[in-house]
Amino acid sequence: MASGLLPICLGEATKFSAMLLKADKTYHATLKLGYLSSTGDAEGEIIAAVSAKLNHEKLSLLQVQEVLQTFKGRIKQTPPMYSALKFNGKPLYHYARKGEEVERKSRDIVIYDLYLDSWVEDEMSIVVHCGTGTYIRTLAEDIGKALGWGGAYLINLCRSQVGNFSLQQAYQLDQFEGAFSSEYDTYLYPIDSLLQNFPSITLNEAESLFLCQGQWIRNKHKIDLSGGTRVKLYDSSGLFFGVGEITETGAIAPKRLISNKI
């Protein structure tokens, strides 16, 4: 049911993998309207159903589009029971599998864009561009309820974008057979491709040495950035060096450096 883009970090790139966890994501989702599933998707048991035909006759395309618009922006969302969020040290799905319901607090999420892709009777396809922490299964259920169908569950989900990486850049696993072990470099993106939106600063040899020793350096690079801003660092030869952070006084402090530079 679920498919799409899965970025994989290797070696030194794993130090910067948190950037992917925090990145925006885009999903193509197909909803089955008029039903509720125990897991929020087709793998669960149907726990409620309404008359799909009745609701289909009542809804217009304009009404559907108007409802979808109400989910855009910063909204509240309650995480599903079938999730890895912890309660008393155990993931919620541990309780869900035993038929137990745990009270969950709603959380702020951001939906940057949401639009209708197709709609045929009780199946609706949408495209969602969202921030981190968004559960598409819950979004599908909430959309189904807002449309007056009593709910919905996912029958298909494809992740097409993670940060600056798109599905068009991905490789199928079978492409690695026989070649990946000896020619894997041809499949890899450079580490700094994870940080495309970061401002960049090129260091001289002395500055690089100071940062390697854990010391901050003055920002002499004619780039005015506020405290807390993360920057990409490059050495004098143009090689990626790591990530620094602008201090409250405007200096550059080392945040995460790659090992072969230390």
N, C-alpha and C positions, 0 to 999 in steps of 0.2 A: 504493500500500500504506500509506504513512504519511500521516496527516492530523491535523487538530486545531488547537489554539491556538498562535498565533505572535504574541506581543506585539511591537510595532514602536515604537521610540522616535524622536521627531523633535525637532530643534532642541536646546534646553537639556536636554531629558529624556535625551538620549544620555549626558550626564555621569553619570547615575545608572543606566545600563543594566546595570552589573555586579551590581546587586541582583537582577536577573532571572536572570543566569547562576548565581548562588549560591542561588537560591530552590529550595524543594522543588517537585517535579513529580508529577503523577498521570497514569498511562497506563492505557488499556484495550488489552490485547494478546491476540491470538489465536495460539495455537501449533499447529503441525503436529508431532505427536509421532511418534517413531520414525525420524526422518531428521536428517541433518546437512547444512547448506548451506555452501558456501564463504564466503558473505558473512553468514550468520546470518539471512537472510531469503529471501523467495520470488524475489528477483532473481538469486540466485546459483545455482551448479550443485549438484545433490545429490551429495554425496561419500560418503554412507553411509546405509544403510537397515536396519531390523530388522523383525521380524514384528509389526505393530501389533495384529493380532487376538489373538495369543498374549498380549501384555502387557495388552491391554484386559480379557481374561478373568480375569487374575490380580489386578488392582487393584480395591479398593473405594473408595467415596467418602470414607470415613473415612481411609483410607491416604493418599489424595491430599491431603486437608486437613492431615494430620499432616506430610507432606513440605513443603508450602508454609509451614507454621509455622517450619520449621528455617531458612528464608531471611530471617526477620524479625529486625530489630535490626542491629547492626554486624557486617558480614561481609567476607570477602576476595573480590575479584573480579579476574580477569585480563582486561585490555582486549583486544578482538578485533583481529585483524590489519587488518580493514577499518575503520580509524578514523583520525582526524586527529592522533592523538598523534605526537610527533616522535621519531625515532631517527636519530642522526647528522645532524640538521638537515633530515631529510626525513620526511613523514608516513608512518605505517605502511602506509597503503593503496598507497603507491608501491611498496613491496616486495611486498605481497600480489598486486598486478596482474602482477608478474613471476614469481609462483609461489614467492617466497621467504618463509621463516618466520623471524621475528626473536624472540629471547627477550624476553618482557615480564615485568616484576615485577607481582605482584598488589598491589592497592590496597584501602584501607579504604573501604567505602561503607556507607550506612545505608538500610535498608528499613524505613520507619515502619509500613507496613501492606501486606499481600498476601493476597488472598483469591480463591477460585474463583468465577467468574461463571457459567460453563456448561461442560459436558463432554459431547461426543457422539463416541463411538468414538475416533478418533485426533486430534480437534480439541478444544482446550481454551482457554477464554477466562478471563483473569485480570485483576484490577485491582491496580495497583502504585502505592503512594505512596512516593516515594523521595527521597533527598538528591541533591545535585549529583554529577556524575561517574559515575552509574549507567548502564551499557549494558544496555538491555532485551534486545537480541539475545543477549548473553552470559548474562543471567539466564534466558532461555527455554531455551537449550541446557543450562545447568546443572540446571534443573528437570527437563527431559526425562531427563537422566542419573540424577538422584536418584530419579526414579519408576521406573527400570529399563527405560526405553524406548530407551536408547542415545543420546538427545539429542532436540533439537527445533529448529525454526526458526520465525521469525515469518511469518505470512501476512497479518496486519493489525495496525496500531498507530495508536492515536489518543491524542493528548495532550489531556487534558481540564482540566488545572489547572497553572498556573505561579504559585507564590507565592499571592497573594490574588486572582489573576485566574482566572476560570473560562470554559469554552467558551461558557456561556450569555451572557457579556458580549461575545462576539466578533461581528464583522461578516464577511459573505461579501465577497469582492473585487468581485463584480459590483454590490454595493450602492453602490460608489464611482463608478460610471460616470456621467459628466455632472454629478455633484453635488459630488464630493470637492474639486475645485479651488476652488470658490466657497463651499462650506458645510462645509469639513472640520472646523471647530471643533465641530460637533455630534457628531462621531464620536470626539473625543479625550477622554481622561481627564486630570485635572490631574496635574502632575508628582509631587506629594506622595502620590498614590495608590500609587506604587511603594514607599512607606516607611510603610505603614500600621502596622507593628509597632514603629516607632521612637517613643520618648518625644518629646513636643513641648515647646518653650520659646518664649515670646513675648518679643521684645527691645524695649527702648526705643530712641529714635533714637541716643543716644550709643553704646549697645552695638552697634547695627548698624554704625555708622561705624567703630568699633574693629575689628570683625571684617572689614569690607571692606578695611581697611588691613593685614590679615594678623596682627593682634594678638589675643591671648587676652583674655578678660574673666572676671571673677569670677562664680561661679555664685550669684546672689542669688535664685534662683527657687524656693526651697523644694522642690527636687527632688533627692533623694539618689541619685546614680548612681556606679557604680564606674568607675575609669580604663579608657579604651578604648571606653566605650559611645558609640555614635553617636546623635545627637539631631536631630530636625527643628527648624528655626529659622523663626520667623515674625516679620515686622516689626510695628511698633505698629499698623498698619492691618489686620493679620491675613493679609497676603499671604505666600506661601511664599518663604523667603529662601535656603535651602540646607541643608546638613548640617554640623553641628559634631561635635566629639569631646571627651569629657570627659578631661582630663589626669589624671595620677597625683596631682596636688595638688588635684583637684576643680574646676579652672577649665574654661572652655569655649573651645576653639580652633577656628578655621575649618577645615573639611575640604574641602568643595566647595560653592561658592556659584554662584548663577545670575548670568549676565552683566549683566542689566538692573538688578542691585542693586549693581554694582561701579562 
